[in-house]
């Protein structure tokens, strides 16, 4: 039996358009297990188009009448997964022959790895910084807000939390698997025996930051989060978000606020936490204004 039959792929869709078909086709081509599509009440024709064109017994459809959010939609399927591994994959991701197997090999080689991902690339082949990152702290959030990492690009003190210590030119396929703090929710491979201990995604996050939360909880439960350079895939990034940019920005910043409250409440003083919260609010309004201007 193929190693890929040990996986159950979950794709949460919301208005992904033609990308949903590309994503599902790649999942069916490069995995042998079940592929579940959870649609969060899309208003485009993405689901209808796929159902009319792709017929495969491995496809499982979950059509929600309301948009439940990313975490809740994934949990719908995670509660039922019987495979050894669950793969959470965005509808604007496209797999290839090197997307899954290197990660399964890494997780088989180290049973302490509970969650893993690989090199998530843009369509032009450049790598997305969020596929390997550190947890945001009040300091790193301050650095990002003021873009001090751009002002002092060679200073570790002013490093961004996204891939702050990565030499992207050195990320060869043969580079060793690395333990990292966090990976991107666009593509995550979870060991289900670890999920049984860590728990499902936190549904208090509607969209964004639930991946950071999960990574943090895996770490706190004693599991490794791994980055596997030999695994590659394409992520178009933001396809489902284009129809509601302000709403997405709101849920992103709301998620940031929850993450800080949940994990840093007892680590930092009230003054520091208030400054962080003001920074989150300022970031939301600034980015929302730019979104409206560029619309």
Buried (B, 14 or more C-beta within 10 A) or exposed (E): EEBBBBBBBBBBBBBBBEBBBBBBBBBBEBBBBBBBBBBBBBEBEBBEBBEEEBEEEBBBEBEBEEBBBBBBBBBBBBEEBEBBBBBBBBBBBBBEEBBBBBBBBBBEEBEEBBBBBBBBBEEEEEBBBBBBBBBBBBBBBBBBBEEBBEEEEEEEEBBBBBBBEBEEEEBEEEEEBBBBBBBBBBBBBBBBEBBEEBEBBBBBBBBBBBBBBBBBBBBEEEBBBBBBBBBBBBBBBEBBBEBBBBEBBBBBBBBBBBBBEBBBEEEBEEEBBEBBBEBBEEBBEEBBEEEEEEE
